[in-house]
Amino acid sequence: MSNSDIGYQEDPENSEGIIRARTTKQIRSWEIPRTMKALEVLNIELGRIEFPGIYILFEGKNRVYIGEAKSIYIRLKTHMSNPEDKIKNWSKALIINDGRPAMQSDFNDTVVRKALELYLIKLFKANKYAVVAQGELQKLNAIQKFLVRTLREELNFFLLKKNVITKVLEEKGQEEVFGDELKKILEKCGRKIGEWGRYEAIIDGKKAFIRPGSKKPKGWQITFRGRKPGSFIDSLQKGEGYLLVSRNGVLLIPLTEVQKVILDKTAYEQDTIDIWIVFAEEKVTLSYKRNTIDATKFRLIN
């Protein structure tokens, strides 16, 4: 399912402070203030019967609690009357399910709810929220995996449309590796670290250009810039140093290898050179225009 397959609609805030929103697929949501009146209006709308789902409590600008429940109404009533200390000052809740009562709802499966809860905890952390919930790993059967994967993709789309998040999690294994963790991986693999910066480092006595790449439809785009001595393009043309791709097991690629796909030497006269990294299940490729090499062997962690 691609984002182009999904539509989104959001109603204006009503007199009780409730904002209803939905996708054209499965997701239905209610954003409600912390008032019993709003919760009772929601309960009436749901037919006063059990509705399972997941929910997000917001406190201030960036503090959230993410939970799941077989009965959203009962759980939120508890959060209103007897809130946990870690989120006691929450002001609004975002309730998410598929608009169906328990017997018909995909959210009626506790394992599915808990798997989505854990995913949202990771997603909100990646979006710089202070998440005061832990979650727990679930064992999913084939049907549950399909449901979670489908709902997760739709949740990404929905939360981006709601302007609650600004980015989604990368596919497993393609997450960016940051700072100290990146250094630890290099050192564990026997690399000697000299100077260390955000975009450049000295590894084994040679300059390394640290780039995570930008995700594009055809892969991860890495742009070489600058022709001054010691710059990215200058070093590439001379074949001096490394490209350190800080994701997917971490790639440490000698620039002499990158040169192998740039057969047109006039490319070095340009202000920028774009190369592409593609992470397949068992293989990593590096390409420039139509030229491609296998870069799998440069991955530090399989």
N, C-alpha and C positions, 0 to 999 in steps of 0.2 A: 504494500500500500504506500503510495506516495502522497505528499502533501497536496498535490494537485487534484487528488481524488476526494478530498475532504473540504466541506464548506463549514462556515462558522457564522453563528448569529448570537448577538447579545442584546437583551432588552434593556431599556433605561431603568435606572433605580426607581422602585415604586415607593409608595408612602410609608411602608414599613422598613425601608432601607434595604430591601432585598433586590439583588441583581441576578436575573436568570440568564444563563448562557447555554449553548448547545452546539454540537457539531452535527453534520449531516450523516454521520456514522452512528456511533453508540453513546458518546459522552453526553451526559446531562449534568448541569451544575447549578448550585444556588450559593451565592455569596451573601451571608447574612451578618448583621451586627450582633453584638452580644446582648441580646434582649430576649426575654421569654416570649414576648409578643411575636417577634419575628420567627422564633422557633415553633410556636404554636401554629402560626400561619402556614409554615412549611409542613407541619404534621398533618394539618387538614388537607393541604394540597396533595400529599402522598396517600391520602385515604385513611389515615390513622392505622395503618398496618405496617408491618416490619419491612423496612427498606435497608438493605446492606450497602456499604460503600466505604470510601476512604475520605478523609477530611484533613484540612490544614488549618491550624489556628495561627493567627498572626498577632504578634506583639511588637509594637513599634514598626520601624522600617525593615528590619532584617532578622528578627527573631521569630522562629516558627516551631510549631510542634506538629508532627505528621502522625496520624493514627488511622486505624481501620476499625470497623464495627459491623456486627450483624444487624444491629438496629442503630442507625445514625441518630434518630431522635432521642433514644434513651441515653446514648453515650454523650451527646452534646448537652443534654439536660444536666448530666453529672458534671461536665466541665464548667457549666455555668454556675451551678449551686455549690460545688465543692472542687474548685480548680486545683491542679497540682502546683506546688510552689514554683517549679521551674518555668511555668507559663501562666501564672495566676493573673497577670494583667493583660491577657489577650483581649483584643477588641473586635475581631471579626473572624469568621470561619468560612472557608471555601469547601463546600460539600460536593463530592463527585461520585456519580454512579451511572448506570445506563438507563435510568428512568423506569426500571421494571421492578415489581415486587419480588420478594425473596425467591419464590418458587420458580420464577422465570429468569432471574438475573444471573449474569456471569459473575457478579460480585458476591454471590451467595457462597461461593467456594472460599473457605478460610485461607487455604494455601495461596490462591490467586490474589486475594486481598493483601495478605502479608508480603507476598513477592512484590506487588506494586508499591506497598508501603516502603519496603526497603529500597526499591528503585528510586522513589521520590526523595527519600532521605539523601541518597547519593547525589541526585540531580540538584537539589536545593543547596547542598554543600558546595557543589561545583559552581553554583551561581552566587557564592559568597554570603549565604545566609548562615546565621547561627542556629543550627538545628538541635533542639533539645529532645531528641528521640533516638533510640538505638536501632530498632528493627532486628530481624533475625533471618538468617538464610533458610530457604525452603527447598525441599526436594520435590521437583515437579515431574509429573508423568507427561506423556507426549501431548495430550489434550491441554493440560494446564500450561505447558510451554507455549503452545500456539496461542492460547488466550492471552497470556501475559505479554508475549511479543507484540500481538496486534494492539492490545490496549495501551501498551507502553508507547508505541509509535503515535497513536492517536493522542495520548496525554501530552507528548512533546509538542505536537501541533497546537493543541488546545491551550496549554500554559504559555506558549509563545504569543498566541493571539490575545490572551488575557493580560499580556505584559507583566506576568509574574516572574518569568525567567527570560534571559537574553540568549542563552545557548543551551544546547542539549549535550548529553554525554556522548562521547565517541564510541564507536563499536568496540567491543571488548578486545583489548590488546593494542588498540590504536590511541589510547589516552596519552596525553602529553606527560613527560617525565620532567619534574622541576628540580632546580637548584641542588640541594644537598643530596637528594636521592640519586640524581644523575651522576654526581661526583662519586658516590658510593659504588654505583654500578661500574663505573670506569676503573676505580681502584680495585674492586673485587676481581676485575678481569685483568689485573696486572698492569694497568696503564699508569704512568707517572704524571701527576697533575702539577703544573707550575702555576702560572697566573690563571685566575678564574674570574670571568665576568659574565654578564647576562647573555651577551651575544658572541663573545670570543673567549678562547681559553688557550693555554699552552699545554698540549698533551704530547708526552714523549718528546719534548723539546721542539715541537712544531705547532704552528698556529692552527687552531681548529675554529671553524665558523659554526656556531650553534644556531640551528634553525629547526623549529617544529613543523614548518610548512603551513600553508593555508589550504583548507579543504575545498576542492572544486569537484565538479561532476566527473572529471577524468582522472582524479587522483589528488595527491598532496602536492601543491605547487610551491616550489622554492625558487626565489628570485635572487640572482647574483647581481650586485650593483657596484659601480665605482671602478675606475681604471687607474686611480692613483697607486703608487707603489704600496704594496701591502694590503690593498683593498681586495674585496671579494673576487671581482673579475680578474684583477691583476694576478692574484694568487692562483686562480683557476687556470689562467693562460700559461703560467709558469709551472703549474703542476706541483705547487708547494703547499703542503699542509693537508688538512682534512675538512670534510663536511660532516658535522655531528648532527644527525637527525634525532631529536629528543622525543621519540615515541616508538611504539611497537618493538619493544625489546632493545631499542637504541641502536642506531646505525652509525658506525664510524667508518666513513668512506674516504679513502685517499683521493685527493683531487685529480691524481693521474688517472683514476678509474672514471671519474666524471668526464674527463677529456675525451674518453673513448666514444661517447655518444655525440660529441660536438665535432662533426666532420667538416662543417663549413667554417673555416678559420676566420671569415669576415664577421662571424658572430661576436668575436672579441672586440670589435670596433663599436658595438652597440652599447647603449647606456645600461641596458638590462638584458639578462639571459635567464629564461625560465626553464627549469627542468621539472620533471614530474616523478614522484615516488608513488608506486601502487603496491599496497599490501594485500596480497592474495592469501588464501588459507595456508599454503605451504611455500610460498615464494614471494620475494620482494623484487620488483623491477624498477629500474631507473631509466628515464627516457628524455630525449630532446627531439622535438618534432617527431620524425618517424623512426628514429634510431633508438634502440633499446638494448640494455644489458641486464643480466641477472645480478642483483645486489644482495642476494640472500646471505652469502657468506660473510658479509660485513655486519650482520646483526650480532650484537654482543650477548644477548639473551634470547634463547629460542622459546 
